[in-house]
């Protein structure tokens, strides 16, 4: 069967680059991008686009029929920091969008679903170092609560109705192409922009706040890899731990200084510090590596070079 893919939330940080990569692999017309607003020129010009509110089941159903969709990547969500400002809206969006997609798959219209979870499912009582796949989960944010609940529903729909849903727990995702989207790990994107714009950065997390991170190319590769894996190799139907690197704001700053010696950083933690303190410092993703051969390729040094080189070119063009 030829793939006909719908990406809901295609204009976000991960959605944009996932859409472009899937179009490169499957052909532009095979991947339908959708969101509540238009994306960048590259995304809009590379294939079909439809306006979709992820909470509007009838609209999603219309698009599924129109393009004979058989796979959905649900990337729409309200992230951690934004969700704390609008908790009920975050819950409604994150949960109703998931039910819409799971129920389409339950009906047989959709053959395969990708839904991202997050390290936000973990909480203050979770082991901080090498957080295991199966462990205590007492999330302290609406985003984390919605993701933990979503994991349980994904597993339920697989066990009860045979829905082929696949998921990974994203750590912080870093990219030079998209602007920060309201997440607690977004300092690790902002810091590169500020280093090039004015040579200094005020971090909203303390200097020694260590968090798990992943460069966008690795995140996209993992997402496509788990969806391409044989069903029998996907042994976890809640969500897989995923890891790449772990670092602190101070460590990022020191790496930036290798290229921009005059760069300075200061610290003024805000409400996001409490969120970050509830999350793991590093992740054990042994199961993903064992079950579907996951591995990451990009470390902090390599990522810093990529970020600074590409953002430098971006600012020169402005």
Secondary structure by P-SEA (a helix, b strand, c coil): cccbbbbcccccaaaaaaaaaaaaacccccccccccccccaaaaaabbbbbbccccaaaaaaaaaaacccbbbbccccccccccccaaaaaaaaaaaaaaaaaaaaaccccbbbbbbccccccccccccccccccccccccaaaaaaaaaaaaaaaaaaacccbbbbbbccbbbbccccccccccaaaaaaaaaaacccbbbbcccccbbbbbbcaaaaaaaaaaaaaccccccccccbbbbbcccccaaaaaaaaaaccccbbbbbbbccaaaaaaaccccccaaaaaaaccccccccaaaaaaaaaaaaaaaaaac
